[in-house]
Amino acid sequence: MLCSEHCPCSLCAAGTDHADRAHHTQLRALMRVLDERQRRWIAGAEATRLGYGGVSLVAQITGLDRKTICRGQRELAQGLADVSGARIRQLGAGRPPTEKKRPQLEPVLMDLVRDEIAGDPSTGELWVRRSLAKLKRALLHRGFRVGLLVVRRLLRKHNIHARSNVKHLTPREHPSRDRQFRYITMLRRQFDAAGDPVISVDTKKKELIGRFKNAGRIYSEAAPEVNAHDFPQDADVKAVPYGVYDTRANDGIVYVGESGNTPDFAVAAIRRWWQQVGRFRYPHRHRLLILADSGGSNSYRARRWKQQLQVRLADSFGLEITVCHYPTGASKWNPIEHRLFSQITETWAGTPLTSIAILLDAIRHTTTTTGLRVRAQILPGMFSAGCTVTDEEMAGLSIEKHKTCPPWNYTVKPRLMGK
C-alpha cells in the first residue's frame, strides 16, 4: 500500500522512498472520521512521536494548522481527563448568533407576533397562530433576512412552540363519573379474586370493504392504488367488527358481521364467545362481568340489549350477568379499546381492506409483546334494527339494579325454566 501521489508532505512530494508511506495514507483516512478534538489529539500524538520537525510534517500530511497540533500536544501532556467532556468546543465558540449581531431582530419579531399570541395563564405557555414561513416573510419586509431556524429559536426562547389540539377537556362531565370508575375497579377486583370471567366488549369502527384508503404507511415497491373517494355505495360490503376481550387471559375474539350494529348482533357475539371459549376456560363458573360503553349497540338505555342478555345468555346458560357501563365520553378507558382495537389498527395500517378475508387475516396476525392473542371469524346472520321491547316484556325481565349508579350498573339473573 503506497502513499498517494497527491500526499502534501515534503518527503512524498520530493519522491523520497521512506517507510511511512502507508502510515501517511492511514493517518489521512483516520482524520476524515474523527471529530475536531480527536483529530488534534491524534495529530499531537503523531507529532510527539516524530520528534523534531514532527509538527510541520503532520501539518503537511493532515492539513491541520500548526497551532491546532500544538494544542493537541499540550492537552495530551496535561492528561485527557482534564480536557475531556461533553462539549467538543468551549462555550462561545463559533460565529455569534444572528440576534446578537442584529439586536433589533428579536424585538421586531415579538412585535409581529404580539397580536397573534394565545396562551395558558396558569402554566405560562404561549403559542402563535402564524406559521414560521409567514413570520419569515414578515421579517423580510421589515429588513431582516433570516432563516426559519432562527425564527423558531427566538420563539422558543420566549416559550412559544408549535402545538396541535389536545383532547383533554370533558364538557358537561357527569357528576357520578369518578364514582363509576371506582365502582368498576372494585367489581373487577372482586370477580378476579373469585376467578369469575371479566370481558370487555365494544364495536370497532365499521370498515368499508373494497379499494378504499386505509390510514398509515407500509413498506412496498409501489404505493397501493385506492379509490379517490370513500363512497359507501362503492363498497363490496360494510364489515361490522364486534370484539370480546378477556381481560384476565389477554385474549380476544373479533366477530365480523355484515348487517347492522344492533343489540341482537352484540349479544349474539357474546353468546358465541361463551359457547366457544368462556364455558371451557371458566368451567363451573356462573357469573360473568361485562364492561361496555354507554352507547351504541350495547347502550345502557337499549331495552333490546337487556332483553337479549336475559333470553340469549342468562336464561340459556344459567349465567348471572353483571353489566357495568363506562360513563359517556369515557369509552377510551374501556380495556378493549387500548388493549385490542388499537393494536388491530396498527396491524392493518396502510393496507387496503379489499376483502373480508384480508380483514380477518390482519386481525388474526395482531400480537403484542405482552402475549396478546386475537382470533377473528364471521358471525353470519341478519340482525335487524328497530326491534321494540314493550313495558310488559321489560317487567318480566329479572334485572336487579345496583345501588351505585343504577342506570350504569345492573345484574341480569337467570329466570326459572317455564316461568
N, C-alpha and C positions, 0 to 999 in steps of 0.2 A: 504494500500500500504506500503510494508516494504522495508527497505533499503537492498540492495543486500548483500548477504553473502560475496561478494568479496570487499566490501567497505574498502578502505585503512585507514579510520580514526581510531584512537585509541579506541574510545568508542565502535564502532561496532565490531572491532577486539576482544575486551575484552568481547563481549557478553552483554554489559550493555544495559538495557532497558531504552531508552531515547526517548523524544517526537519528536526529529528531524530526525527520520529515513527517513520518506517520503521526508522531505526537502532536505536531502543529495542526494537522487536519482534525484530529480528535478534539483538540482544545477548542478550535473554532466551532465545531459541531456542538460541543457542550455549551458554549456560550449562547447558542440560539434557543436553548430550552430552559435556561435558568433565569430567575428574576434579577433585578439590578444589584441587590445586596449579595446574592450568592455569586454573581459574576465577579464582583470586585474581591470577594474573599478568595475565589479560585485563582483569579489573576494575581492577587497579592501573594498567595502561597507559591505559585509558579515563579514569580519574580524573586522571591526569597530563595527558592531552590537554586535558581540560576546564578545568584550572587551578583557580582559587579556587572553592571550593564543589563541586568535582568529586567528592570522596569522598562527600559527603552525597547528591548526585544519583545516583551509581552505586549507592550502597547502597539508595536507594529503588527504582531500576529492577530491580536483580538480587535484592534481598532478602538480600544478604550483609552481614555485620557490618562496621562501620567499621574495626575492628581488623584484620580479615582483608584488607580492601582496602589498608590502610596497610602491612601486612606484604608484600603483593604489590609495592607500590611500592619498599619497601626492597630486596627480593630482586632486582628488576629493576635497581635502581641499582647494586648490587654485582656484577651480572653473573650470567647464568644458569648459566655453567659452574661457579660456586662453590656453587650450590644444587641443581643437577640431580643425579639419581642414581637408583638402582633403587627406593628407597623413596619413597613419597609423604609418609608421616608419619614423624616422628622416632621412634626407639626409645622404647618406654614409652608411646606414645600409645594412647588407647582405655581402656576400663574394665579394671580388673585381673582376671586370671583367677580362676575360682572357687576353685581350690586356695589362692590367696593370701588370699582373703577368709575361707576356712574351712580353716585349715591342718590340721585333723583329718581332712579328707576323704581325702587320699592314704594315710595310714597305715591307715585303716579299709578302703579298697579293697584294699590289698595284703594285709591280714589276711584278707579274704574269699577271695582267690584263692590264698593260700599253699598250702592243702592240695590245690589242683587244678592246680598248675603242673607242667608237664613241660618238659624241656629237653635241650640238647646240651652236655655239659660241655666239649667240645673247642672249640666256637665261642662259647659263652656265650648262644646264642639260647634264648629261652623262649617258651612258649605256654600258653594256658589252655583248659580244656575247656568252661567255662561261657560262654554267649553274652553279648553286651553287654546285651541286654534283661533277662536274668536277673540280671546284676550290678546293673543299674539298679534293679530291684525290691528286691534285697537291700539296696542303699544306702538306699532309701526307708524300709525297715524300721528302719534304723539312724538315721534322722532327716536324711538328706541327699537333697534333691530336686534331681537333676542330669539333664542330657540325655545321650544316647548319645555325642555328640561329645566331651563332657568325659571320659566313661569311657574312650573309645578313646584320647584324647590322653594320659591318665595312664598307660594300659597301655603305649603306645608309648614313653613317657618311660623306662620300665623295659625296653625292647626286647622287649615282649610283643606279638605280632602274630597276626592271624587267618591260619591256614595250612591247606592241604589236603595230602593224601598225595602224595608224590613217588615215582614208580617209579625207583629208583636202585640199590637193592641187588640183588645177584645171588647168591641162595643156592646153595650147592654148586657154585661156579664150577669149570668143568673146568680141570685144570692145564695143558692144552695150548691154552687159549682164545687167549691173546695170540700164541702161536706160529702158530696157524692164521690169524689176521688178518694177520700179517706175510707168511705164505706166499701168501695170496690176493693181497695187494698186489703181491708180487714177480711172480707169474704174470700178473696183469693188465698190468703194465708190459711184460713180455716179449711177450705177444700183441699189445698195442697197437703196440709198436715194430716187430713183424714185419708189421703190417697184417692180422692174423687177427681174425676176429669174436669179440666177447665179449658174451654175452647174460645177463641176469638174469631168472630165471623164478620164478613162485610163483602160488598160487591165492588170489584175493581172497575175502573173506568171501562165503559163499553168500547170495543175495538171494531173499526171498520175493516173487514177482510177484503183485500184487493191491493192494487198498486197505489198505496197511499203513503205519504211521507211519515216516517217514524222518527221522533226527535232523537238526536245522538249521532255519533260517528262510529264507523267501523273501518278496519284496515282491509282494503281490497284494491285490485288492479284498476278498477273503474268504479265510479260512483253509480249506485243503483238508480235507475230512472223510475220516477213515480209520476202520478198524475199531478197536473198543475193545480188542481183544486180538489178539496176533500168533500165532494158532494155525496151525501148518504145514498142517493139513488144509484150511484156508480159502484156501490159495494156489492160483492157477491153475497155477503151475509153480514149481519151485525152480531158479533160474539159478545156474550154476557158472562164474564168470569166471576164466579162466586167462590170465595175462599173460606176454608175451615182450617184454622191453625190451632194445633195442640200446644199450649204454652209450656207444659212440662216436658214433652217429648221433643220439642223443637222440630215438629213435623207438620207439614201442611198438605192439603189436597185442594186443588182448584177445579171446580166443576164448571164446565163451559156449556152454557145454554144458547139456543138460537132463537128464542122467543122474547119474552119480556122479563124485566126485573121485577117480579111480583112476590108477594108473601108466599104464595104457593111454591114458587121456584126456590126461594130461600130455605123453606122448611124441607123441601124435597132434597136439597143438597145436604142439609144437616142429617136428615134421616139416612141418606145413602152413606154418609161418613160413619154413623153409628153402626150400620149394618156391616160395613166393610172393615172398619178399624176399631171403633170405640168399644164395642162389646167384647172384642177379643183382647184388646190392650188393657181394659179395665173390667175383668170378669167379676161377677158378684158385687158390682157397684150399681147403686140405684139412684144416685144423684148426679146431676150434670149442671155446671155453671157456664152460662153463655154470656160473653161480653160482646155487646153490639153498639152500633151508633144509635143516635136518637132519631134518625130519619131514614129515608129510603124504604126498601122492601121489608126491613126489619124494624120499622119505626115503632116507638113505644105507643103511638097513637093508633096504629093499624089494628083494627079488630080482627081482620083476617089472619094476621100474623099470630096472634094469641090463640085464635080458634084452631089454626093448623098445628100449632105446638101441642095443643090439647089432644087433638084427634090423631095426628100422624106420629107423634112421639110419645107423649106421656101415657096415653091410653094403650097404644100399640105395644110398647116395650116395658110398661110399668115403671117409667122413669119419673123422678121428681126433678123438674127442670126449673132452675133459678136463673132469671134473666136480669142483667144489670146493663143499663144503657148509659153511655157517656153523654155528658151534657152537650147541648147544641154548640157547635163550633169547637169541640174538643176531640174530634174524631182522630186527629193525628196521634193521640195518646193510646188509641186502641192498638194492642200489640200487633195485630195482623198488618197494620199499615206500615210500621217501620221495621218489622222483622221478616215479613214475607213479600208484600206488594212492592216495596221499594227495591228489593233485590231482584224481583222479576223484571221491573222496569229497566234496571241496569243490564240485565241479561240480553234483552231484545232491543236495546238502544241502537238506533241506526239501521235496524233490519226491517224492511217492509214485510208486514204480515199478509202475505199473498194467499195464504190458505189456512184453514183450521189446523191442518197437520203441522205447519210451521209454528203456529201459536202454541200448540200443545208441546212440541219439541223444545221450544225456548223455555217454557215453564219448567219442564222436567229437568233441564240442564242447569237450573238455578241452584247454586250452592254458596255456602259461606264458610269462613274459617272456623266458625263455632259449630259446624256439623249440621246445618240445616238440610233437611230432606224434603223435596217437593214432588208431588205427583199431580198429574192432570188427566182428566178424562171428560168425555162428552156426557152431558146429562140430557138424554132425549126427552121429548115430550113438548107439548104446547101448554104454556102456563098463561092463561088469560088473565087480564086485569079486570077490575070493576066488580069483583065478587063481593057482595054485601053480606054482612052478618047482622041479623036482627037483634033487638033488645032481648027477646026471649032466648035466643041462642047464646048470647053473652051471659045471661043469668044462669044458664045451665053449665057454664064452664067452672072448673074447680081451680080458681085463681085466687091466691092469697097475696094481698099487697103488703109490703114491708112497712114498718113504721118510719124508717128513714127514707125520705124522698120517694113516697109511694108511687108516683107516676113512672119513675125510672126503675124501680126495683119490685119484682113480684116473683112468685113461685107458682108454677103450674103443676098441680098434683094429679096423679092418675086417678081416674074415676073407677068405681066398681063396674065390672062387666055386667052389661044388661041394664044398667041404670039409665 
